[in-house]
Amino acid sequence: MDYSSDQNISQIISSLSHELRTPLTILSSNLQLLKSNNLNLEATVRAETFQLCEEALNSVTKFLDGIHFLNLANKKELRKNASTFELDEMIETVLNKRNTSFYQSNRIKIEPGFKQKQVCTDKELLTKVLINILDNAYKFSAKEVIVKMNIENQHLIIKIEDQGVGIPPEEMSLIFMPFYRCENVKMLSGTGIGLSIAKKAVDCLDGEINITSKIKEGTKVKLKIRADEC
């Protein structure tokens, strides 16, 4: 596929416009509702209006944080800060992270059997990787998303498998490009920066990310992260 610079710029402008306009429109309309009624609304309506405003603000903040992270990565300013932490606790935090598509869902399944509970790497970067990979897997699959973990040769191996729409083979080489969205998911909500963020974070962790996929069968992601000695 020919993905020229002009097409790339057009995709970036389209994504920026959509991701900022939609929440700003929600904010504007709901603030106008509050203003025109002098906040004199039924308690339930008022609570829902404030919640919509909060969600819109969170959406803009999340998007801009992602852009900022990619900018730091492009300027070679990302740094790995390794520390020892409990992997189980980190996974639990990820699964209960607000503003993700999988928040409070029971479709993410962590396979038992991982014996080594403590790992040493950059917790914040690994969290960012998992959130973005799981967010994609969950959004593009209506079935369970399976997560497997183990340690091999001083590396943390994480495998994430979904049964979703899959990635067209002719587009596999483009999936880590910022703002790129595959043709078969453009009707679904998304920014097109999740995999770019995950790839930059994995690179900073001295790790590897490998993705295989089949249309209408699903996608498998394998992460290989060096488990340092802290």
C-alpha positions in Angstrom: 0.0 0.0 0.0 1.2 3.5 -0.9 1.1 5.5 2.3 2.7 8.8 1.2 3.6 11.7 3.4 0.6 13.7 2.1 -1.7 10.8 3.1 0.0 10.6 6.5 -0.5 14.4 7.1 -4.1 14.1 6.0 -4.6 11.2 8.5 -3.0 13.1 11.3 -5.2 16.2 10.7 -8.3 14.0 10.5 -7.5 12.2 13.8 -6.6 15.4 15.6 -9.7 17.1 14.4 -12.0 14.2 15.4 -10.4 13.5 18.7 -10.6 17.1 19.8 -13.8 18.2 18.2 -16.0 15.4 19.6 -15.2 15.9 23.3 -15.2 19.7 22.9 -18.6 19.6 21.4 -19.9 17.5 24.3 -18.3 20.0 26.8 -19.8 23.0 25.0 -23.4 21.6 24.7 -23.5 20.4 28.3 -22.0 23.6 29.8 -24.6 25.5 27.8 -27.3 23.3 29.3 -26.0 24.0 32.8 -25.6 27.7 32.1 -29.1 28.2 30.6 -30.7 26.5 33.6 -28.4 28.2 36.2 -27.6 24.6 37.4 -31.2 24.3 38.3 -31.7 20.8 37.0 -32.9 17.6 38.5 -30.2 15.9 40.5 -30.0 13.0 38.2 -29.7 15.1 35.0 -27.2 17.4 36.7 -25.1 14.5 37.7 -25.2 13.0 34.2 -24.3 16.4 32.7 -21.2 16.8 34.9 -20.2 13.2 34.2 -20.3 13.8 30.5 -18.2 16.9 30.9 -15.7 15.0 33.0 -15.5 12.1 30.5 -15.0 14.6 27.6 -12.1 16.3 29.5 -10.6 13.0 30.3 -10.7 12.0 26.7 -8.9 15.2 25.6 -6.3 14.8 28.3 -5.7 11.1 27.5 -5.2 12.0 23.8 -2.9 14.9 24.5 -0.9 12.8 27.0 -0.4 10.2 24.2 0.8 12.9 21.8 3.2 14.2 24.4 4.6 10.7 25.0 5.2 10.1 21.3 6.9 13.5 21.0 9.3 12.6 23.9 10.0 9.3 22.2 10.7 11.0 18.9 13.1 13.4 20.6 14.9 10.4 22.3 14.0 11.8 25.7 12.3 8.7 27.1 14.3 7.0 29.9 13.9 3.6 31.6 13.7 3.7 35.4 13.8 0.1 36.5 12.5 -1.0 39.9 11.3 -4.2 41.5 7.5 -4.5 41.8 4.7 -7.1 42.2 3.5 -8.0 38.8 0.1 -9.2 40.1 -0.5 -5.8 41.7 0.4 -4.0 38.5 -1.9 -6.2 36.4 -4.7 -5.5 38.9 -4.1 -1.8 38.6 -4.2 -2.0 34.8 -7.5 -3.9 34.7 -9.1 -1.3 37.0 -7.8 1.7 35.2 -10.5 4.2 34.4 -10.9 5.7 30.9 -10.0 2.4 29.2 -12.4 0.4 27.0 -12.0 -2.6 29.3 -12.6 -0.9 32.7 -14.6 -3.2 35.0 -15.0 -5.8 32.3 -14.7 -9.5 32.9 -13.7 -10.3 29.4 -10.0 -9.9 30.1 -8.7 -13.3 31.4 -5.3 -13.6 33.1 -4.2 -17.3 32.9 -3.0 -18.6 36.2 0.4 -20.3 36.7 2.8 -17.5 36.7 5.2 -18.4 39.6 7.6 -15.4 39.7 5.6 -12.6 41.2 8.3 -9.9 41.3 9.9 -8.4 38.2 12.3 -5.6 37.7 11.7 -3.2 34.8 10.1 0.2 34.4 6.6 -0.2 35.9 5.2 3.0 34.3 6.3 2.1 30.8 5.1 -1.5 31.1 1.8 -0.3 32.4 1.5 2.0 29.3 2.3 -0.9 27.0 -0.3 -3.2 28.5 -3.1 -0.6 28.7 -2.7 0.3 25.0 -2.4 -3.4 23.8 -5.4 -4.5 25.9 -7.4 -1.5 24.9 -7.0 -2.5 21.2 -7.7 -6.1 21.9 -10.8 -5.4 23.8 -12.3 -2.9 21.4 -11.8 -5.0 18.3 -13.1 -8.2 19.8 -16.5 -9.1 21.4 -15.0 -12.3 23.0 -12.5 -12.9 25.8 -9.0 -11.6 25.6 -6.5 -14.0 27.1 -3.3 -12.9 28.8 -0.4 -15.3 29.5 2.8 -14.5 31.4 6.1 -16.3 32.2 9.8 -15.7 32.6 12.2 -17.1 30.0 16.0 -16.5 30.0 15.7 -13.3 32.1 12.9 -11.9 30.0 9.3 -11.3 30.9 7.1 -12.8 28.2 3.6 -11.6 27.9 1.2 -12.9 25.3 -2.2 -11.2 24.6 -4.6 -13.0 22.3 -8.0 -11.8 21.1 -10.6 -13.2 18.7 -11.5 -10.0 17.0 -11.6 -8.6 13.5 -7.9 -9.1 12.8 -5.4 -7.0 10.8 -5.4 -7.0 7.0 -2.0 -8.6 5.9 -1.3 -5.8 3.5 -1.5 -3.3 6.4 0.7 -5.1 8.9 3.7 -3.0 8.1 1.9 0.2 8.9 0.3 -0.6 12.3 2.9 1.1 14.4 2.7 4.3 12.4 1.1 7.1 14.5 -2.5 7.9 13.6 -2.7 5.0 11.2 -6.0 3.0 11.4 -6.7 -0.1 9.4 -9.5 0.0 6.9 -11.6 -2.6 8.6 -11.8 -0.7 11.9 -12.2 2.9 10.8 -15.9 2.8 11.7 -15.0 2.1 15.3 -13.8 4.8 17.7 -10.0 5.2 18.2 -7.1 7.5 17.8 -4.6 5.4 15.9 -1.8 6.1 18.4 -2.2 3.1 20.8 0.2 0.7 19.0 2.6 3.6 18.3 2.8 4.4 22.0 3.2 0.7 22.9 6.0 0.2 20.4 7.9 3.3 21.7 7.5 2.1 25.3 8.7 -1.4 24.4 11.7 0.0 22.6 12.6 2.0 25.7 12.3 -1.1 27.8 14.9 -2.9 25.6 12.1 -5.2 24.6 10.4 -6.6 21.5 6.8 -6.7 20.3 5.6 -9.2 17.7 2.1 -9.2 16.3 0.5 -11.9 14.1 -3.1 -11.7 12.9 -5.8 -13.3 10.8 -8.8 -11.5 9.4 -12.0 -12.4 11.4 -10.0 -14.8 13.6 -8.1 -12.5 15.9 -4.7 -11.1 16.8 -1.8 -12.3 18.9 0.7 -10.0 20.5 3.9 -11.2 22.1 5.9 -8.9 24.3 9.5 -9.8 25.4 10.7 -7.5 28.1 14.2 -7.7 29.7 13.8 -8.4 33.4 16.8 -6.6 34.8 18.4 -7.1 38.2 17.5 -4.1 40.5 
